[in-house]
Amino acid sequence: DDYQRYLWDGGVTAAGLNPFAISPKQADEAGTMTRIGALAKRSGDIIDRIGHPGLKTIYPPVAQAAFALAHIVEPWSLIAWKSMVLVLDIAVLALVLALLTEVGRAPLWATLYWWNPLVLKELSNSGHMEPVLMAPLLLALLLAIKRRPTAAVAALAIAAGAKVWPVLLLPLLVRPLQREPRRLIAALGMFAALTALWVWPILSGGLDPSSGFVAYAANWRTNSALFPTLERAVAWIGAVLHAPQEWAARATRALLALCVGSVALWLARAPAADGGDLMRRAGAIAAVLVLLSPAQYPWYAIWFLPFLPFLPLRCFLVLTVTLPVYYAFFHFNARGHPDIFRNGLVWVIWLPAWIALWMDLRVWFPRPGVARMSALT
């Protein structure tokens, strides 16, 4: 039901209101004498179908602009929104093809993304907003390969304005500017300015417990086998140290965030050797993020799938098959047996993927201490 939130946010933003300032539930209760209440009335059934209506939106301003544009084309229209998703997904394909040309790989590799059934399900069927994120992110990488790092950083800032995580690629993109301090400062200043522009409406709306950003960072977890396992281990350590009960969840999230950030910095420790190397490093960062996130929705795989033509990991080919098992959760949850999924079926999704990842790592590291990511080219 994520698209219901997109349609609502698009209506709010197009009306000149701040979607970060009021939750759908508050809007529905505001009464038709207010602008937001009248808007809720005009939205029809959409306001009643939004997931987590007590939370304010979690989608940053660039995503809000896309939602608003679809609303301007046709108010409250799922067809208008899916048409925008399709147009942006075609842009993603065009960028993948352009990147393949730049790195000297055959265009047929693009089918790993364009014909991927998981992409078809999550975009054309479910209408998720991931192309709003992936199009500027891939543009940033294309500009970086063309040796236009300042423009690449600007495109990356736009991607981070759709979802926050592309900031992890910033060290990778600015690494070539290390010996050019003026250009480095200019690029970082521009990224900071654009980021401040995205952050301002979020902060003005308030980061209280009803903020989607606060709720997601503190509590969101789903479809993960790794996170609950690590959390139980950390909880055991916490019990030994007499730490507060809520310490385990926070410490586990902090540990995983540290791991992802460390990988991003490690992969940026030296400039990329060529365009193919840059794409493989960026894909590895996206892969680690997907694999370590406490929330692992099937559509999050689209953060990595455009990188498959450059880094064809068995792990993500396996996840194309296993991730749709996630939808069995709704069957068991509706019948009062969510634990059948959480303690059983979730391993059907992730255990084969982790086994495939181990096989991938044997290619990356054929001997102890020797990295060979280029073997996948």
Buried (B, 14 or more C-beta within 10 A) or exposed (E): EBBBBBBBBBBBBBBEBBBBBBBBBBBBEBEEEEBBBBBBBBBEEBBEBBEBBEBBBBBBBBBBBBBBBBBEBEBBBBEBBBBBBBEBBEBBBBBBBBBBEBBEBEEEBBEBBBEBEBBEBBBEEBBBBBBBBBBBBBBBBBBBBEEBBBBBBBBBBBBBBBBBBBBBBBBBBBBBBEEEEEBBEBBBEBBEEBBEEBBEBBEEBBBEEBBBBBBBBEEBBBBBBBBBEBBEEBBEEBEEEEBEEEBBBBBBBEBBBEBBBEBBEEBBEEBBEBBBBBBBBBBBBBBBBBBBBBEBBBBBBBBBBBBBBBBBBBBBBBBBEBBBBBEBBEEBBEEEEBEBBBEEBBBEBBEBBBEBBEEBEEEBBEEEEEEEBEEBB
